Amino acid sequence: MAQLQTSIKKRVRAVILSASVIVLLVTAAAFVTYEAFAFRAQLVRDLSTLAAVIADNSAATLAFDNRAVAEDILAALRAEPDIVAAALYDREGRVFAKYPSTLETSMLPARLESDGYRFIEGAVILFMPVTQEQKPIGTLYLQSSFRRLYEQFWLYGTIVTAVLFGSLALAFILSTLLQKRISDPILALTQAAQTVSQRGDYSVRAPKLTEDELGILTDAFNRMLSETQENQRHLAEQARLLDLSTDAIIVRDMQNTIVFWNRGAEEIYGWTRAEALGKVKAELLYTEFPEPLEQIIGTLQRDNRWAGDLIQTRRDGARIHVSTRWVLDHDARGNPARVLITDNEITVRKQAEELMKSEARRLDALVEQRTVRLQETIGELEAFSYSISHDMRAPLRAMQGYAKALLADYKDRLDPDAMQYLDRISRSANRLDSLIQDVLAYSRVAKGEIGLHPVNLEALIEDILSTRPEFQAPQAHILVEKPLHRVLGHEAYLTQCLTNLLGNAVKFVPVGVVPDVRVRSERLDGKVRLWFEDNGVGIDPSHHERIFQIFGQVYPEKKYGGTGIGLAIVRKAVQRMNGEVGVESGLDKGSRFWLILNEVKYDN
Amino acid sequence: MTTDRAILLVEDNEDDVFLMKRALKGARVINPLFVVDDGQEAVDYLGGAGKFSDRGNYPLPAVVFLDLKLPLISGHEVLAWIRRRKEFESLVVIVLTSSNEASDLSRCYSLGANSYIVKPPSPEQLDDLAKAFKWYWLEYNQFKDN
């Protein structure tokens, strides 16, 4: 500031002083030049007059050859101190008389020159003819030095120098007074401008000190400040509104430099406005773009806008997802000037989406896995039914075949009892064969709907018990508590279920124990529960789920036989009849298997 | 009436062999009947391997009863083996199986079976089958000369 002040003051003063000096010097130079010319002209004129007088006076001396008089005449030149040499030459050009008389002849021109004057170094010389009655009789030579001229120049020089310094002093005083009038308003403007630029305070005003152009400039400056202040206030208001947004609102110029950064941006990214301004956004935030940047810029230039999701880094290093919208802004000439960026943090949403995606993937994998397992199970079932159809029916055919063969070939040697037994064998084989066929049919239709019909459980159980010796005394005691409620079911499935459950009840008993089984039913709100309670080995509760799975045998096949599929078939068949199956049992406590089926309503 | 052409029964179940033999006898089929009890032996017999090279004792059959579920080589594979051979293209192969699976049926026909019969569940039906076989294949059917 002080430096600037000195600078403008110095400069104004320097301008005034140098102008004064130049004017003075030019004036002095002109004056001196003029004086020089004028003096020389005067000198020549004086010299010519003097020469004319001397020539006239000395004409007689030459004519009469009176050398002493001539010397006297020349000696009168003593009155003229500038005359440093003089000589009178005769008609032949020989020196007739000289002045001063002591002057060496060699100092005089050796020969005469043409009439007139001529400047030589430091002097002017003059040749003038001496005539008598219009006839030349000799020549007068005069040499006048410039001593007087130099003395005059010296005087002039002294005066000019004195005037110069006097004028300069005056100019300095004047300039000191004048420069204040010019520099003060400028300094005041400067100070105001500096206050604005350094403090950003647009409320200051420059004092108006003059009514001239500087006054107009000051007015204009103050008016500009007022407008800027108003704009500033307006901008501050808008910026305050922008700060209310929870979105990050950022403006960057075409060099990618951040020029605006609202509070939302501060909160989302953790960088303050002061830190962010002037930085390159993508570098500050380590932006990961969803597509190549060139492509984004292309879209922005074509459509003036672009939107997408970015991954950016907060000041604390956390990676966040933002949904961003870019709008390209143009300047007055239509050139791209800046990009308005609105960022909205969506990290939580993204994470939720990721979670959902990964969960969906996990579920897909699970479904896939289960489907594979399901297909394996279906495959096992198919293999099983194929095995049944092939292997289990072969011995049945053999039984039937041999029984028939016996009846045919040994008819005359068999008594009626034997014939009846053979018939029972044959019929049992038939029953078993049809049961197997039913199961196979069941496995084939397991996927589709089956027809359910009222089934008389009492008759069905009687039939099953009568055809199987292992269900009869003394092998087993099976008590059916009548009445059994009528249920809605599928006869073949129910036969399968009851045969399997009763078969298990009489099969899984400790060695030497006679199976004791009780079958009863109870009504349960539109359903019927059928109980099969035995005195068998029981099943540990930890196995209650397993036994209903295919090949979910708990006891070794060697000990009790069986395929390990009976209860799985029961469950499947019961499910197909919209029922349920379960067991209540403990090791060595007997088992209580139950079926729940839909009851038949008689009024229907 | 063909009575001298041989019949080959490929069956691993002794009971089925017994019952089939009895049924054929009951139907008065007097053609020589040879029995092999696994798929490999069936292939050996037809291919004349080992002892079966003696065609005097083991003549090439005109009809093969072929079970599907066989030890070593399955009936399907035996059938495929037969149909790959030019010399057996006119050999009558009757699949006699307990399987009535649709997949077995279609596979056997696509492999070139001449007939597919599910083993009759009752002896009476087996007797009927034996009679029908004799009547159709041995009385009416024309075999290509070997």
Interface residues (C-beta under 8 A of the other chain):
Chain A: Y386 S389 H390 D391 R393 A394 P395 L396 R397 A398 Q400 G401 Y402 K404 A405 N430 D433
Chain B: N13 D15 D16 F18 L19 R22 L68 K69 T97 S98 S99 N100 E101 K119 P120 P121 S122 P123 E124 L126
